[in-house]
Amino acid sequence: MKQNAYVIGAGMTRFGKHLDFSLKSLAADAITGALTDAGISSKSLQAAYMGNAAAGIITGQVCVPGQTVLRSIGIGKIPVVNIENACATAATAFQQACTMITSGVYDVVLACGYEKLYHTDKLKTFSVFTGAVDVEDMDNVTAGIQKKFKAVGAPLEEGAGSTRSLFVDIYATWALEHMQRYGTTREQFAAVSAKNSIHGNLNPNAQYQEVISVEDVLNAREVAWPLTVPMCSPLGDGAAAVVLVSEKKARELGMSRAVKVEASYLSSGWDYEEGETESIATFAAKKLYEEVGIGPSDLDCVELHDASAPSEIMYYEYLGLCEPGEGGSFVEQGHSALGGKVPVNTSGGLMRKGHPIGATGIAQIVELTEQLRGEAGGRQVKDAKVALAENGGGYIGSDAASMVMTLLTR
């Protein structure tokens, strides 16, 4: 839906393996950073939308995770809404916060996504991802994955959900289908990982900051054919937060660093009818473009949900950055790199910045806010004025279960 809200403060932690930091401390760091960046006190907050997906499994904190975080830094009394929506958790918190401001309910709202995924028991971590599908339909989920592997003549090794995330196998089927349908190559998937490593090298908050080549990616350990480790987003801990305000409040505080939220659209997947091919991402992108009155050619930079290298290539096509089947050549020709037609994932994306699932969506907003303010340092996109974030989560049927598309302008 169209929005009329402004980001005036943004903060995040570095993503990574933070076994020595509590979930509350990570969230507190991001929130404190956002408030400091906004130049306001926590006493100005009128509500908070707190996104977390895995605490119930990883830390055992259920029911009131947002309140525990906020009380640890002296924030109480205000309404606190706890949100869980798979990998789109933080983006959903952001979208709901924007909507309440646009509706005139609040003038100053906090939106935060925070997560810990690392655990000494890896089965607990993998169970988080296994729970992001319909667990009562698990036999059909696994049978569907096996059927897709068989259809393209590829082997499927045991271990999904125990030695690797179930979603790795889902991404592998997407990769194989794209290769079969369009002739996309493993080298093109590897080009996504290599490109994002260059961007991540320029981001102090990225989990992985070393630059890797296409050859490095192809020679890395295979996870599920045709994917290698650098083609998949890693586990991660971390938090990201933004302070959102109404137009009235933004003018009161000063508009010099405010970034406008033009639209933020939340949608969910559906059961496809016979012959239907439109993806949830294509559907959501069309709605966003129509509501704002722009098109893909108007975008200056994009943060999208590259949970795997083939995912990024497919989202180029779904967002209209290129035609269907041209995503592989789009990255290969440098169009999605810094200096290209539409720089994508200047943060390093999920594969290099990291993917603490409950924090990812707002981390995307933090990156785009820095880009639109002209504060992104060595990864700055020249004269960035229009930016899009795409954040999907879960898997039901044959597509994402939830998705948030957001358009920001300066």
Sequence and secondary structure as in RCSB ss.txt:
>XXXX:A:sequence
MKQNAYVIGAGMTRFGKHLDFSLKSLAADAITGALTDAGISSKSLQAAYMGNAAAGIITGQVCVPGQTVLRSIGI
GKIPVVNIENACATAATAFQQACTMITSGVYDVVLACGYEKLYHTDKLKTFSVFTGAVDVEDMDNVTAGIQKKFK
AVGAPLEEGAGSTRSLFVDIYATWALEHMQRYGTTREQFAAVSAKNSIHGNLNPNAQYQEVISVEDVLNAREVAW
PLTVPMCSPLGDGAAAVVLVSEKKARELGMSRAVKVEASYLSSGWDYEEGETESIATFAAKKLYEEVGIGPSDLD
CVELHDASAPSEIMYYEYLGLCEPGEGGSFVEQGHSALGGKVPVNTSGGLMRKGHPIGATGIAQIVELTEQLRGE
AGGRQVKDAKVALAENGGGYIGSDAASMVMTLLTR
>XXXX:A:secstr
 EEEEEEEEEEE   B  TTS HHHHHHHHHHHHHHHHT  GGG  EEEEE SSHHHHT   S HHHHHHHHTT 
 SS EEEE  GGGHHHHHHHHHHHHHHTTS SEEEEEEEE    SSHHHHHHHHHTTS GGGHHHHHHHHHHHHH
HTT    S BTTTB HHHHHHHHHHHHHHHHH   HHHHHHHHHHHHHHHHT TT S      HHHHHHS EEET
TEEGGGB    BEEEEEEEE HHHHHHH STT EEEEEEEEEE     TT    HHHHHHHHHHHHHT  GGG S
EEE   SBHHHHHHHHHHTTSS TT HHHHHHTTTTSTTSSS B TT HHHHH   TTTHHHHHHHHHHHHHHT 
 GGG  TT  EEEEEEEE  BTTB SEEEEEEEE 
